[in-house]
């Protein structure tokens, strides 16, 4: 998965222009919340869109956005889509300030921004992602309770033997403050309890966690499912439940988040078109799952900004 800045402009034949995104009946950035809008069907080609779309934010689903951007630019060669994955907090701050046209986030904007800033943005819920703890290949523990995770990530449990493993110091690789993945993980493990434990290292991006976990013994961290790599580390159960997408859909596996793409209410045409494309059948019907995510339509439950989970 790539976490570095991404930029690409292709000048190809229009190949049908906006056939895949026009006439979807979606709510654009100037309307109400587009999260519950379903993209259905396609229409005849229309005028080409041109412009520049920029984004920053969650590294957890940056690869999904990049893959969708490739497809979008293939069909719209006069649009450039580029961005980075510097964390949900930075993405939300940037889109609110107008320095990017899209802010990608694992968390609701309400948790990071002031109320007046939130009111100026429109939320597009583009996918759901499961997140879970990962341990080094040499660690023999394959299941931890939420209470054990709480002990480890608060610094109260410091040796693997305390949770059924070998007599070895636990190396905690945390994410930096501002990470949506960290916020989601801590909300599931700690609830409303404040925690300021940094661990042995605080890493910027999901890709950094992958790299560090692959080269560190006796370590633990957490990642979204799309960044799991069993050649480098092991994803483990939580409360006896496997970290699988099917277990997220009904909240059996408790650590998950909705992936948000925020834009301003007066976003330009290129930005609006790209966000509509993210909600189209081309993306929701295939690419989302190919990239390791869960379509919003597959969820049997929903989670609100306060973290409350309820049946659809």
Steps between C-alpha positions, in 0.01 A plus 500: 500500500633845419501779759715754319369792299340391178461699180414397148350658190414293199418642160306219338195485280190590691363148451147580579563806719287500807282206403568332832410795722246719325131463587560313825256713694759559773508784748802716420711707736253784495218289640425298810701204628581268209585205723172317448470571128517191279661525158296320238546456132678720250407742227618612163826691473488868588740791489846425634593618848827684550688624803715392794388288793724491805467303821672422828407289799470138608775272374279198574299537179736707292564203273125472429484869410808466279355201315172683445689810385677293235167389357351848523792664320494234229147612418569869563848585370455873573472436874799452730444322833788508749554482872662358811415291803616705797229398744131571547559805718719670243261415219200646681692812598621545143159467335346736757774753425460455125857386436369174348164429336441167682580390853514124554425378850446186706299708747210745484601863453310580821775328699779718360356836392301786647125498441510791254766321295295182489199693372700617199577143391309214337569139600522217247518156663685291244584175682534324833830368632583251771805564716676266737812422700802345330798331665849399392545159341687373807215584739300192601188685614215478248206642696466795737202638687412868488607521864842351416540743210411782736774384738760478224420833336487682835836362612353288781586167333863498390597133456354243262493239779224706664267413210608141439812557292874466554698688763587801284443874516208619287613755241207733439493673162233768518366749247545873545226724634274612216488155344145385432612140535630578848179682591289205384717247683502697823125563487437124476753410770476790745155643436481854635804452723786735415833338418835666432726193488743533209661156505849431368439691177231714340476452127354731237332267253364151448791421268744596774330252734527226236873563463577521871293195588680299234839572655425499874469202735251488790306797364132589487317767307171537310407541137199509274423168330620624161853539641518151653800307367546151641848477349617771743279465810190325633154648536341363817151444637329736742267342757523178299369661181706493182584831331293430189274728300202268551536546876503878465169519311296407811741653757620160627852637450492831686787698351386666178432836345318663214727659241401859430588736217412859588477796265377855539141582415619717210747246361592530133362281223804270477494426874126435498531271197779297661303455822196388303726252321614365840134418572428351158449131425842493333662559837247374754414186308854371456800717584409555866514128575801443276689751713407322824209718610130444561232675293275715720204314350626171647484626859221378727580771755598866498723705730439866579745777589477413869597138429153359566425192290143420400324269257418639156 
